[in-house]
Amino acid sequence: MEDRMRKLLIPIVLTSLLASGVNAQPIEAGHPEPFNLEEKPPIKLLLKNPQQPSFLVNPVQQSNILQQITPQALQLNSAQAVASCNSDDFASRSGSDLTDFIRQAPIDCVNDLFSLSGMMAYQVFRESQMVSVANSMAQQSLSYQGNNDQGIEQLVLFLRAGYYVQFYKADDVGQYGGNLKNSIRQALDNYFASDSYPLVNDDHGNVLREAIILIDSSGENARYLFIVKDMLARFNQQFADSWYMRAATNSVFTVLFRGHYNDDFKTKIFSDQSVINSLQQFIATHNNMIGSDGEFLLNNAARELGRFLKHYQLKSMLRPMVKSLLDNYSFANGPGIWVGAAEMADYYDSSQCNYYGVCNFKQQLAAQILPINHSCSNSVVIRAQQMTSQQLSDSCDELVAQGDYFHNKLQTGQQPVAGDMNSSLEVVVFNSADDYQTYSGTLFGNYTNNGGIYLEGTPSDANNQARFIAYEATWLPDFQVWNLRHEYVHYLDGRFNMKGGFSDYLTADTIWWLEGLGEYIDKKNFNDTAIDLARTREFGLSSIFKNDYNSDSDRVYRWGYLAVRFMFERHPDVVNQILGYFRNGDYAGYNNYLNARLTNYDSEWMDWLLEVESTVGDGSDNNGENPAIEVLNDGDMRVISSASSLELPEFKVVVPQGTQQLVIHIESGTGDADLYLRHNAQVTVDQWDYRPWINGNNETITVDNPAAGEWFIMVAPYNPFTNVQLSVSLTKDDNGGGDNNGGDDPLAELPNVCATQDSKTFIPKLQNEQDMAACVAGNQIVYGYFFVPMGVDKVTIKIGHGSGNAGFYYKDQSYPSTANYDEHMNVGGANEEVILNDPSNYRYHYFLFTAGHQNTSIQIIME
């Protein structure tokens, strides 16, 4: 049975972004953007974060979503080659050799191709290569089974990357012509004609959403308008219950939004307006999604319906439709629909604002949504949707303390850089992430697929208003403005360190500093997450110096933190030199200075990564202390509530060796709560081991013979719930041997490989035999991977025969770190095992051992 994927429940992407422009309009001043897109280039990435209103990300915005989109290839300790694909692997192949390689490549590896340029971009994405891949997609689509077993997702992603790179780097890639257009049409024709296209499930939805985005990337928006109408017409509760089918449905709004730039699209909609009727019908039929995490689909449908007002030929048809939305929805019922429709009417048909009732609606909206105006000081004002006097006072105190620390640490003398007129900061605080996404883009023109944003504007303009836009972290037990201190550092850094504006900063390699300093001044020496990453020694410092906003979130924020901290601790003289360049606006001189000593510190850095510590606190990734996850014991019961999808009660239970049964149960209360359980790692709605996933609040998870260790519990709201009772029960096994009749070692058959083999410092491609084994070197970090072919239902990873104490980390389709993994256990001495049920087939799976063990054997068994 298909999982009942119902509603988006995980917290919004918890990143922040520095951006330029008071209104930060990406298209043209005042132009409302629903999808956070640039004007014409193909879309770069799809977020796997259902709480985003658009699932789209701008090329300069990378997010740490439910999964990393573009993790960089690991750089092992001695620059040892990692057995994973890179751009050379694509450039050196052609024809079927290329397409076969793409189909088996990890998704993140294909995704890295979006950043290619120069000769490499030509070698990978020249038209003949794209034609080969499009032809392969056409061929594979003939036998498409509604999943990615054939690697169609990788083929689609490669094609999207090609169109993206060619748009920005046409001089490098060359022109695309009729051969590619014919091939891509055949590929999409075959895919959408497949017998599996009408399926409604997660596996199909995952591939389908990519294929629909490819429609836009290839400029075939007009040709496939029938797919837009079909997806909107077929949408039902089964679609709504599947995260990936919702994402696929949301992709059709991209096809519409960007189609308006294409002449053939305009010609088609002038002669046939049925897609407009489809949008109207979609909103009317599915307005029961208001208040749910699927509401963003209605909001985007309203915006896209209203966007047709831009064509004078359609205004007479659209006006009553848009006015109907404004009449039937309100702030109390469908605020996103109302705001979206009002914004389109205001922008595209402002002369009729009285007819719509939206004259000056932005000013009225701001007054209604942000009624609080509180001065912290002469330089900081808080505008808020809903904050108490105490919350305002505490937030002001937090900013004052942060400012004092910043000025002392950076020795600014509180002297702004020459020409900086940003004498005040406006801090805008929405009541929740949902409110931020609903209102902020309309009021301030900013992207909202992030964890808050600082809009610096033009610092040399005396009329400029620097603004940080944020929201309350409603998923935390105590009030907190998310990223408050981090974003305040951006303001202080821009005013007292960085001459010029944001666009000036980006002319040089400054991202490591901009985001790393924000994290360092915020967290100081208390950052457990970054320290865990440091132990992997994944990147050289020279690599972090070259960070950009295409780097993944860990690399931008956590590794940026480590780089800034290292430079302050070990090379403060260099920091002072760098600040001299910044404060004079000499970014070219800074780049020359940096490049001249780019690799000077790599060796020292690698040693420091093993020594640096998080000395106080828990290293939370927010602007306060993360509450510790409460430990529940056998027989414990808690009464819990959750008002929103960002409020996720979490607990854990420590299961001792020999436990016969673990039972987690919820019951009573109101609303609809969903129970999740995961072993040895915090649970999310995307990463879990058990979930009943049924209606109501009566759910039970029973785990027979549970593995020893920590089991993490999360209760997430399908609908807001109150007074739900959560209970934990453990049944001990008196014989201490699990179900193995008296305590015999269940891994007794694990061979002692180290007795017959030399130890390995890298374990490549364990795939040649059904049972595979190796001896792991214990005095250093060791990476390895294995390949799971088609038809494998279960993988067992056995580890044992060693001594000492170390960690084993596993991750599907990309290398793990000690902070980012799917499975984890301690190894050294006792035999242990990890069982992977239904592992990803025809994919690589990766693991690492930390240092601290000796003579450990690993065996992979596939069934």
Secondary structure, DSSP 4 states (H G I P E B T S, - for coil): ---------SPPP---EEE-SSS--SSSTT---SS---SSSPP-EE---TTSSSSEE-TT---B-SSBSSPPPP--TT-PPPSS--HHHHHT--HHHHHHHHHHS-HHHHHGGGG--HHHHHHHHSHHHHHHHHHHHHHHHTT--SSSTT-HHHHHHHHHHHHHHHHH-HHHH----HHHHHHHHHHHHHHHTSTTTT--SHHHHHHHHHHHHHHHHTT-TTTTHHHHHHHHHH--HHHHT-HHHHHHHHHHHHHHHHHTT-HHHHHHHHH--HHHHHHHHHHHHTGGGTTSTTHHHHHHHHHHHHHGGGSGGGHHHHHHHHHHHHHH--SSS-HHHHHHHHHHHHHH-GGGHHHHT-TTHHHHHHHHH--EEEESSSSEEEEESS--HHHHHHHHHHHHHHHHHHHHHHT-TT-PPTT-----EEEEEESSHHHIIIIIHHHH----SSS-EEE---TT-TT--EEEEEEB-TTSSS--BTTHHHHHHHHHHHHHT--S-HHHHTTSS-HHHHHHHHHHHHHTT--HHHHHHHTTT-S-HHHHHT--TTS-HIIIIIHHHHHHHHHHHH-HHHHHHHHHHHHTT-HHHHHHHHHHTTTTTHHHHHHHHHH----SS---SSSSPPPPPEEP-TT-EEEEEESSTT---EEEEEEPTTEEEEEEEEE-SEEEEEEEEEESS---SSS-SB----SSS-EEEEEESPPSEEEEEEEEEEEEEEEEEEEEEEEE-TTSSTTSTTT--TTTT---GGGTS--BSEEEEE-SSSEEEEEEPSSS-EEEEEEE-TT--EEEEEEES-EE-EEEEEEESS---SSS-SEEEEESSS-EEEEEESPPTTEEEEEEE-SSEESEEEEEEE-
